[in-house]
Every structure is written in C-alpha cells, then in structure tokens.
C-alpha cells in the first residue's frame, strides 16, 4: 500500500496527456468499424430469419373456425 501511495505521489511516474492531442487513433477506428460491420451483418441475418418464420393463427382462431363451420350446416348431417 505504501508503494502505491509513493508512486501516486511522484508526478514523474504518472503523466496526464494533453487533452487536445489525445485521440482514439487507428485502433479505436478499427474497433468501431468492426462493430459496425458486425451489427449490419447481424441485422441482415435477423431479417432473413424473420422472413422464414411461418405465422400460424392463434389456437383460439382455429377453434372459432371449426365451431362456425359446423353451425353453418355445410358438413354431413
């Protein structure tokens, strides 16, 4: 603990860069670019999977069709 306190007290050990000259650099650009590309690919994949989904009616709708069809008299008596 004393070693950490002595390192923090010495201004030569910890230097704060000038806020006007600090930038994310190439590594920051590369990470953000890869995240953007991954997001676009995931969205395209999700849209493709959603197009394959078959939307079936609710079970309530299915039972209402069979009951309404049997009361109309279209079936055998």
C-alpha positions as a printed NumPy array, in Angstrom:
array([[  0.   ,   0.   ,   0.   ],
       [  2.869,   2.333,   0.77 ],
       [  4.45 ,   1.6  ,  -2.612],
       [  1.267,   2.555,  -4.436],
       [  0.955,   5.769,  -2.443],
       [  4.563,   6.699,  -3.217],
       [  4.011,   6.028,  -6.928],
       [  0.889,   8.195,  -6.954],
       [  2.669,  10.993,  -5.106],
       [  5.546,  11.148,  -7.62 ],
       [  4.468,  13.362, -10.558],
       [  7.127,  11.853, -12.863],
       [  5.543,   8.387, -12.744],
       [  2.017,   9.345, -13.771],
       [  1.789,  11.811, -16.6  ],
       [ -1.518,  13.106, -17.857],
       [ -1.514,  13.661, -21.617],
       [ -2.73 ,  16.922, -23.071],
       [ -6.493,  16.605, -23.743],
       [ -6.123,  18.484, -27.037],
       [ -3.712,  15.954, -28.523],
       [ -5.316,  12.697, -27.346],
       [ -7.276,  10.738, -29.966],
       [ -8.533,   7.179, -30.254],
       [ -6.165,   6.536, -33.145],
       [ -6.272,   3.683, -35.608],
       [ -7.14 ,   1.062, -33.003],
       [-10.247,   2.963, -31.952],
       [-11.301,   3.38 , -35.578],
       [-10.733,  -0.311, -36.324],
       [-12.77 ,  -1.448, -33.312],
       [-15.686,   0.854, -34.155],
       [-15.578,  -0.177, -37.823],
       [-15.655,  -3.882, -36.934],
       [-18.54 ,  -3.315, -34.518],
       [-20.495,  -1.504, -37.236],
       [-19.863,  -4.294, -39.75 ],
       [-20.897,  -6.946, -37.193],
       [-24.092,  -5.013, -36.421],
       [-25.037,  -4.763, -40.102],
       [-24.418,  -8.487, -40.636],
       [-26.464,  -9.422, -37.566],
       [-29.367,  -7.244, -38.705],
       [-29.31 ,  -8.787, -42.182],
       [-29.265, -12.272, -40.666],
       [-32.175, -11.434, -38.359],
       [-34.244, -10.08 , -41.252],
       [-33.572, -13.243, -43.245],
       [-34.653, -15.458, -40.37 ],
       [-37.781, -13.406, -39.762],
       [-38.787, -13.819, -43.405],
       [-38.652, -17.618, -42.99 ],
       [-40.986, -17.626, -39.987],
       [-44.417, -19.087, -40.676],
       [-47.104, -17.126, -38.93 ],
       [-49.762, -19.57 , -37.783],
       [-53.096, -18.374, -36.428],
       [-53.726, -18.495, -32.712],
       [-55.358, -21.657, -31.33 ],
       [-58.406, -19.527, -30.457],
       [-58.804, -18.579, -34.109],
       [-58.537, -22.218, -35.166],
       [-61.297, -23.348, -32.783],
       [-63.567, -20.489, -33.801],
       [-63.307, -21.59 , -37.444],
       [-64.298, -25.174, -36.68 ],
       [-67.235, -24.172, -34.498],
       [-68.505, -21.636, -37.005],
       [-68.121, -24.143, -39.834],
       [-70.113, -26.838, -38.036],
       [-73.001, -24.492, -37.214],
       [-73.365, -23.329, -40.796],
       [-74.617, -26.739, -41.85 ],
       [-72.028, -27.316, -44.552],
       [-70.962, -30.636, -43.012],
       [-72.693, -34.024, -43.273],
       [-75.825, -34.361, -41.153]])
